[in-house]
Amino acid sequence: MNEIYLHTCIFKLPSTEPIWDEENGGWTDGQQGEEVELRCRAVPNGSGKQALNKDGVSIVYAFDLAFPAGTPNIPADTLITITGLDNVKLFEGRILRFQKGIYHSIGWV
């Protein structure tokens, strides 16, 4: 069977701050931002199609992204890097939108 997710999407989850725990009277450590690598399919936007960003403004995007079902949510405005088969960087920038679907998830950068 042919692999349809030929690219890799790399991003870092945001870190969390330490918080005060009232029950035990001490600080609970924050978490370091974890780097995540996901398989994806990145298709260049050669025709100048547009997508809405998080504030509702329509802008021309660089790539359509497709992810396998079960992919975790990627928050809008997260800095991502898309690499190709040979680990060559194809794109680095912020994700405009991410949408979960039944059979796959999609995003725009």
C-alpha positions as CSV (number, residue, x, y, z in Angstrom):
1,M,0.0,0.0,0.0
2,N,1.2,3.5,-0.8
3,E,2.0,5.9,2.0
4,I,-0.1,9.1,1.6
5,Y,1.5,11.0,4.6
6,L,4.9,11.6,3.2
7,H,5.9,14.7,5.1
8,T,6.6,15.5,8.8
9,C,5.0,18.3,10.9
10,I,7.1,19.3,13.9
11,F,6.0,21.7,16.6
12,K,6.5,22.3,20.3
13,L,3.7,22.1,22.8
14,P,3.5,25.2,25.1
15,S,5.1,24.8,28.5
16,T,3.1,25.3,31.7
17,E,3.9,27.4,34.7
18,P,4.3,26.0,38.3
19,I,1.0,26.3,40.2
20,W,0.3,26.5,44.0
21,D,-1.5,23.4,45.3
22,E,-3.8,24.3,48.2
23,E,-4.3,20.7,49.3
24,N,-0.7,19.9,50.1
25,G,0.5,23.5,50.6
26,G,3.2,23.3,48.0
27,W,4.1,24.1,44.4
28,T,3.3,21.7,41.6
29,D,6.0,21.8,38.9
30,G,5.2,23.1,35.5
31,Q,5.8,21.0,32.4
32,Q,8.4,21.7,29.8
33,G,7.1,22.2,26.2
34,E,7.4,18.8,24.4
35,E,8.4,18.5,20.8
36,V,5.8,16.6,18.7
37,E,6.4,15.0,15.3
38,L,3.4,14.0,13.2
39,R,3.1,12.4,9.8
40,C,1.2,14.7,7.3
41,R,0.7,15.4,3.6
42,A,1.6,19.0,2.6
43,V,0.2,20.2,-0.7
44,P,1.4,23.7,-1.9
45,N,-1.3,26.3,-2.5
46,G,-0.4,27.0,-6.1
47,S,-3.7,28.7,-7.0
48,G,-3.9,31.4,-4.4
49,K,-6.7,29.9,-2.4
50,Q,-7.6,31.6,0.9
51,A,-8.4,30.5,4.5
52,L,-9.7,32.4,7.5
53,N,-7.2,32.9,10.3
54,K,-8.1,33.0,14.0
55,D,-9.4,36.6,13.9
56,G,-11.6,36.0,10.9
57,V,-9.5,37.7,8.2
58,S,-9.2,35.8,4.9
59,I,-5.5,35.4,3.9
60,V,-3.7,33.4,1.2
61,Y,-2.0,30.3,2.8
62,A,1.1,28.4,1.7
63,F,0.1,24.7,2.2
64,D,-2.9,22.5,2.7
65,L,-2.1,19.9,5.4
66,A,-3.7,16.5,5.9
67,F,-3.1,14.4,9.0
68,P,-4.2,10.8,9.8
69,A,-7.3,10.2,12.0
70,G,-6.6,10.6,15.7
71,T,-4.0,13.4,15.3
72,P,-4.0,15.6,18.4
73,N,-5.3,19.2,18.0
74,I,-2.7,21.8,17.0
75,P,-3.6,25.2,18.4
76,A,-3.9,28.1,16.0
77,D,-0.8,30.3,15.8
78,T,1.5,27.4,16.8
79,L,4.9,27.6,15.1
80,I,5.4,24.5,12.9
81,T,8.0,23.1,10.6
82,I,7.2,20.9,7.6
83,T,9.9,18.6,6.3
84,G,10.0,16.4,3.2
85,L,11.0,12.8,2.7
86,D,14.7,13.6,2.9
87,N,14.3,15.9,6.0
88,V,14.6,19.0,3.9
89,K,12.7,21.9,5.4
90,L,9.8,22.8,3.1
91,F,8.1,25.4,5.4
92,E,8.4,27.1,8.7
93,G,5.6,29.3,10.0
94,R,2.4,29.5,12.1
95,I,-0.6,27.3,11.6
96,L,-3.6,29.3,10.6
97,R,-6.3,26.8,11.4
98,F,-6.7,23.1,12.3
99,Q,-9.8,21.1,11.9
100,K,-10.5,17.5,13.1
101,G,-12.5,15.2,10.8
102,I,-13.8,11.7,10.9
103,Y,-11.3,10.2,8.5
104,H,-8.5,12.7,8.8
105,S,-7.7,16.2,10.1
106,I,-6.7,19.2,8.0
107,G,-4.8,22.4,8.6
108,W,-3.5,25.4,6.8
109,V,-0.2,27.2,7.1
